[in-house]
Amino acid sequence: MNVTQVNFSLHPSAIIDDGATIGQGSRIWHFAHICGGAKIGKNVSIGQGVFVGNRVTIGDNCKIQNNVSVYDNVTLEDGVFCGPSMVFTNVFNPRALVERKDEYRDTVIRRGATLGANCTVVCGIEVSEFAFIGAGALVNRDVKAYALMVGVPARQIGWMSRRGEKIDLPLEGEGHWVCPHSRVVYQLNYNVLSIKGD
């Protein structure tokens, strides 16, 4: 391993290939494997048995729970939560007998999104900021900001706040909701949820 270990913690069983970039304050736990091209931000938690590919970018303050593989062409922005054993793909139509490494599709998970335990995110989509994917869901299309998605395939059943609490607004139409903790106002306009003043 030719990685300068500056203010991040590494379990002795973890493997970091030459060239990986790991930010200050990050923690890499048992049996994780970080490939040489990976870029990992500050204060990231990489759980037991996690694999991070070469063409992967992980932002600051992400939490990747046990047994997650973050394959090539996946980008996690700051503050993304990946629940235990959730799944990313990077080829849409894989075959063992057909080489498709030049067909990887980009997957982008925007700031603050949550990917619940055992969910699957099919490659080539974008999960927008602070979306919340429920445990076991199958995400096969782009997801709106703050959307609460469940099921196979995933469908929107509501909205979630930045704190991860269900917002009392309809899926469609207009309205506003005030977070009882932060007093932040969420505004629904034409089926798009945003923070008032953002």
Secondary structure as the mmCIF struct_conf table of DSSP 4:
data_model
#
loop_
_struct_conf.conf_type_id
_struct_conf.id
_struct_conf.beg_label_comp_id
_struct_conf.beg_label_asym_id
_struct_conf.beg_label_seq_id
_struct_conf.end_label_comp_id
_struct_conf.end_label_asym_id
_struct_conf.end_label_seq_id
BEND BEND1 ASN A 7 ASN A 7
STRN STRN1 SER A 9 LEU A 10
TURN_TY1_P TURN_TY1_P1 PRO A 12 SER A 13
STRN STRN2 ILE A 15 ILE A 16
TURN_TY1_P TURN_TY1_P2 ASP A 18 GLY A 19
STRN STRN3 THR A 21 ILE A 22
TURN_TY1_P TURN_TY1_P3 GLN A 24 GLY A 25
STRN STRN4 ARG A 27 ILE A 28
TURN_TY1_P TURN_TY1_P4 HIS A 30 PHE A 31
STRN STRN5 HIS A 33 ILE A 34
TURN_TY1_P TURN_TY1_P5 GLY A 36 GLY A 37
STRN STRN6 LYS A 39 ILE A 40
TURN_TY1_P TURN_TY1_P6 LYS A 42 ASN A 43
STRN STRN7 SER A 45 ILE A 46
TURN_TY1_P TURN_TY1_P7 GLN A 48 GLY A 49
STRN STRN8 PHE A 51 VAL A 52
BEND BEND2 ASN A 54 ARG A 55
STRN STRN9 VAL A 56 ILE A 58
TURN_TY1_P TURN_TY1_P8 ASP A 60 ASN A 61
STRN STRN10 LYS A 63 ILE A 64
TURN_TY1_P TURN_TY1_P9 ASN A 66 ASN A 67
STRN STRN11 SER A 69 VAL A 70
TURN_TY1_P TURN_TY1_P10 ASP A 72 ASN A 73
STRN STRN12 VAL A 74 LEU A 76
TURN_TY1_P TURN_TY1_P11 ASP A 78 GLY A 79
STRN STRN13 PHE A 81 CYS A 82
TURN_TY1_P TURN_TY1_P12 PRO A 84 SER A 85
STRN STRN14 VAL A 87 PHE A 88
BEND BEND3 ASN A 90 ASN A 90
BEND BEND4 PHE A 92 ASN A 93
STRN STRN15 ARG A 95 ARG A 95
TURN_TY1_P TURN_TY1_P13 ALA A 96 LEU A 97
STRN STRN16 VAL A 98 VAL A 98
HELX_RH_3T_P HELX_RH_3T_P1 LYS A 101 GLU A 103
STRN STRN17 THR A 107 ILE A 109
TURN_TY1_P TURN_TY1_P14 ARG A 111 GLY A 112
STRN STRN18 THR A 114 LEU A 115
TURN_TY1_P TURN_TY1_P15 ALA A 117 ASN A 118
STRN STRN19 THR A 120 VAL A 121
TURN_TY1_P TURN_TY1_P16 CYS A 123 GLY A 124
STRN STRN20 GLU A 126 VAL A 127
TURN_TY1_P TURN_TY1_P17 GLU A 129 PHE A 130
STRN STRN21 PHE A 132 ILE A 133
HELX_LH_PP_P HELX_LH_PP_P1 GLY A 134 GLY A 134
TURN_TY1_P TURN_TY1_P18 ALA A 135 GLY A 136
STRN STRN22 LEU A 138 VAL A 139
BEND BEND5 ARG A 141 ARG A 141
STRN STRN23 VAL A 143 VAL A 143
TURN_TY1_P TURN_TY1_P19 ALA A 145 TYR A 146
STRN STRN24 ALA A 147 VAL A 150
TURN_TY1_P TURN_TY1_P20 GLY A 151 ALA A 154
STRN STRN25 ARG A 155 MET A 160
TURN_TY1_P TURN_TY1_P21 ARG A 162 ARG A 163
BEND BEND6 GLY A 164 GLY A 164
STRN STRN26 LYS A 166 ILE A 167
BEND BEND7 LEU A 171 GLY A 173
STRN STRN27 GLY A 175 VAL A 178
TURN_TY1_P TURN_TY1_P22 PRO A 180 SER A 182
HELX_LH_PP_P HELX_LH_PP_P2 VAL A 184 VAL A 184
STRN STRN28 VAL A 185 ASN A 189
TURN_TY1_P TURN_TY1_P23 TYR A 190 ASN A 191
STRN STRN29 VAL A 192 ILE A 195
TURN_TY1_P TURN_TY1_P24 LYS A 196 GLY A 197
#
